[in-house]
């Protein structure tokens, strides 16, 4: 994941109040910054796995919450 997308992702994570998945983060990134610079769900998921807390799995999707 490039630095620009990491900064955007960190900002979105800091604004989230409920559990989120890589797909919800990607949807917010596309909504705000269009799809030209947005990474795939896989790379966003890998970033979330390193930087957030995994709280569960629902419908084969990992749920995360932000680190405190």
Beta strands, then each sheet from edge to edge (+ up, - down):
strand 1: 53-58
strand 2: 61-65
sheet 1: 1+ 2-
end
